[in-house]
Amino acid sequence: MYETDRGIEELARRRGEEQVSLAWLAGQLVTFVDLHPELEAPIDRLASWLARDDDE
């Protein structure tokens, strides 16, 4: 198990029943990058992947 899996599992366990908008998620990602600018590149890659998930 990767360390990030624990965070993903915690998210699913603690907030898995909630529904959120993509605008809310984008705002949370911006806040995270503001607090952790050294992680901007991977967060930006994740956001791009999520934005294009339905592209063929």
N, CA, C and O of each residue as an XYZ file, in Angstrom:
224
protein
N       0.839     -1.181      0.000
C       0.000      0.000      0.000
C       0.881      1.240      0.000
O       1.811      1.353      0.798
N       0.585      2.152     -0.887
C       1.303      3.418     -0.921
C       0.775      4.312      0.180
O      -0.372      4.178      0.607
N       1.618      5.229      0.641
C       1.196      6.142      1.702
C      -0.020      6.949      1.270
O      -0.899      7.226      2.085
N      -0.081      7.330     -0.015
C      -1.230      8.118     -0.478
C      -2.515      7.318     -0.410
O      -3.593      7.899     -0.283
N      -2.427      5.987     -0.494
C      -3.634      5.172     -0.390
C      -4.342      5.391      0.936
O      -5.571      5.377      1.001
N      -3.563      5.594      1.994
C      -4.172      5.823      3.300
C      -4.997      7.098      3.296
O      -6.078      7.145      3.882
N      -4.491      8.131      2.636
C      -5.235      9.387      2.535
C      -6.494      9.229      1.701
O      -7.539      9.791      2.028
N      -6.392      8.474      0.639
C      -7.559      8.216     -0.211
C      -8.592      7.414      0.556
O      -9.787      7.705      0.490
N      -8.136      6.410      1.281
C      -9.067      5.603      2.077
C      -9.715      6.435      3.180
O     -10.901      6.268      3.467
N      -8.947      7.327      3.797
C      -9.518      8.196      4.829
C     -10.576      9.115      4.227
O     -11.639      9.319      4.814
N     -10.281      9.662      3.064
C     -11.256     10.520      2.387
C     -12.547      9.767      2.117
O     -13.634     10.278      2.389
N     -12.438      8.570      1.588
C     -13.630      7.766      1.296
C     -14.396      7.426      2.571
O     -15.626      7.456      2.592
N     -13.670      7.108      3.617
C     -14.315      6.729      4.877
C     -14.999      7.929      5.541
O     -16.134      7.816      6.005
N     -14.322      9.064      5.587
C     -14.836     10.215      6.327
C     -15.829     11.052      5.538
O     -16.740     11.634      6.126
N     -15.677     11.127      4.218
C     -16.501     12.042      3.433
C     -17.147     11.381      2.228
O     -17.677     12.058      1.347
N     -17.099     10.049      2.192
C     -17.557      9.297      1.037
C     -19.026      9.449      0.695
O     -19.415      9.229     -0.452
N     -19.839      9.814      1.647
C     -21.272      9.977      1.390
C     -21.636     11.376      0.907
O     -22.763     11.606      0.468
N     -20.691     12.312      0.986
C     -20.968     13.693      0.586
C     -20.937     13.846     -0.932
O     -20.267     13.090     -1.635
N     -21.661     14.822     -1.411
C     -21.583     15.215     -2.809
C     -21.043     16.633     -2.845
O     -21.485     17.496     -2.087
N     -20.085     16.867     -3.731
C     -19.475     18.187     -3.847
C     -19.454     18.598     -5.309
O     -19.507     17.759     -6.207
N     -19.376     19.892     -5.530
C     -19.283     20.388     -6.901
C     -17.816     20.406     -7.334
O     -16.904     20.415     -6.507
N     -17.621     20.413     -8.619
C     -16.256     20.524     -9.126
C     -15.680     21.899     -8.816
O     -14.468     22.036     -8.652
N     -16.523     22.912     -8.734
C     -16.054     24.244     -8.350
C     -15.511     24.220     -6.925
O     -14.488     24.844     -6.643
N     -16.182     23.509     -6.027
C     -15.695     23.375     -4.649
C     -14.350     22.657     -4.646
O     -13.411     23.104     -3.987
N     -14.250     21.550     -5.376
C     -13.005     20.791     -5.449
C     -11.873     21.659     -5.995
O     -10.763     21.641     -5.464
N     -12.149     22.410     -7.042
C     -11.126     23.293     -7.621
C     -10.662     24.309     -6.585
O      -9.468     24.587     -6.478
N     -11.595     24.860     -5.827
C     -11.230     25.811     -4.775
C     -10.369     25.176     -3.700
O      -9.427     25.797     -3.208
N     -10.687     23.937     -3.331
C      -9.887     23.224     -2.337
C      -8.483     22.957     -2.865
O      -7.509     23.055     -2.119
N      -8.374     22.623     -4.145
C      -7.055     22.381     -4.735
C      -6.231     23.660     -4.772
O      -5.027     23.628     -4.518
N      -6.865     24.782     -5.086
C      -6.157     26.072     -5.086
C      -5.653     26.386     -3.680
O      -4.506     26.796     -3.506
N      -6.502     26.197     -2.690
C      -6.095     26.441     -1.304
C      -4.929     25.549     -0.915
O      -3.980     26.007     -0.277
N      -4.992     24.269     -1.296
C      -3.913     23.335     -0.987
C      -2.604     23.792     -1.620
O      -1.560     23.771     -0.967
N      -2.650     24.204     -2.884
C      -1.432     24.651     -3.565
C      -0.917     25.944     -2.938
O       0.295     26.143     -2.850
N      -1.811     26.821     -2.502
C      -1.367     28.038     -1.808
C      -0.593     27.688     -0.535
O       0.391     28.346     -0.200
N      -1.044     26.649      0.168
C      -0.384     26.224      1.404
C       0.861     25.380      1.149
O       1.776     25.351      1.971
N       0.891     24.691      0.003
C       1.992     23.778     -0.327
C       2.448     24.016     -1.773
O       2.249     23.157     -2.633
N       3.050     25.165     -2.041
C       3.410     25.496     -3.436
C       4.370     24.496     -4.074
O       4.416     24.392     -5.300
N       5.129     23.766     -3.277
C       6.056     22.777     -3.838
C       5.312     21.609     -4.485
O       5.913     20.831     -5.226
N       4.022     21.481     -4.217
C       3.215     20.396     -4.792
C       2.318     20.871     -5.936
O       1.398     20.159     -6.339
N       2.579     22.053     -6.451
C       1.750     22.602     -7.520
C       1.725     21.707     -8.763
O       0.660     21.481     -9.337
N       2.878     21.201     -9.180
C       2.940     20.396    -10.401
C       2.077     19.137    -10.322
O       1.280     18.910    -11.233
N       2.193     18.303     -9.279
C       1.345     17.109     -9.249
C      -0.147     17.432     -9.102
O      -0.992     16.722     -9.649
N      -0.470     18.494     -8.369
C      -1.879     18.874     -8.229
C      -2.416     19.353     -9.575
O      -3.548     19.038     -9.944
N      -1.612     20.107    -10.301
C      -2.027     20.573    -11.622
C      -2.210     19.398    -12.579
O      -3.139     19.397    -13.387
N      -1.337     18.405    -12.497
C      -1.479     17.204    -13.345
C      -2.753     16.447    -12.995
O      -3.460     15.981    -13.888
N      -3.053     16.318    -11.702
C      -4.284     15.656    -11.279
C      -5.499     16.418    -11.795
O      -6.429     15.810    -12.323
N      -5.502     17.734    -11.649
C      -6.630     18.538    -12.121
C      -6.813     18.396    -13.629
O      -7.941     18.276    -14.108
N      -5.721     18.409    -14.371
C      -5.810     18.235    -15.832
C      -6.356     16.857    -16.181
O      -7.172     16.722    -17.093
N      -5.911     15.841    -15.462
C      -6.401     14.473    -15.707
C      -7.891     14.392    -15.411
O      -8.643     13.808    -16.190
N      -8.327     14.970    -14.295
C      -9.754     14.956    -13.964
C     -10.572     15.717    -15.007
O     -11.669     15.292    -15.371
N     -10.039     16.836    -15.485
C     -10.762     17.649    -16.468
C     -10.927     16.916    -17.793
O     -11.914     17.124    -18.498
N      -9.972     16.066    -18.134
C      -9.976     15.404    -19.442
C     -10.370     13.926    -19.351
O     -10.214     13.191    -20.325
N     -10.863     13.494    -18.229
C     -11.149     12.059    -18.003
C     -12.076     11.457    -19.056
O     -11.972     10.269    -19.359
N     -12.979     12.259    -19.617
C     -13.921     11.701    -20.597
C     -13.448     11.898    -22.033
O     -14.162     11.518    -22.961
N     -12.267     12.479    -22.246
C     -11.726     12.631    -23.596
C     -11.310     11.278    -24.132
O     -10.811     10.430    -23.392
N     -11.517     11.082    -25.415
C     -11.088      9.832    -26.044
C      -9.694      9.961    -26.593
O      -9.163      9.006    -27.161
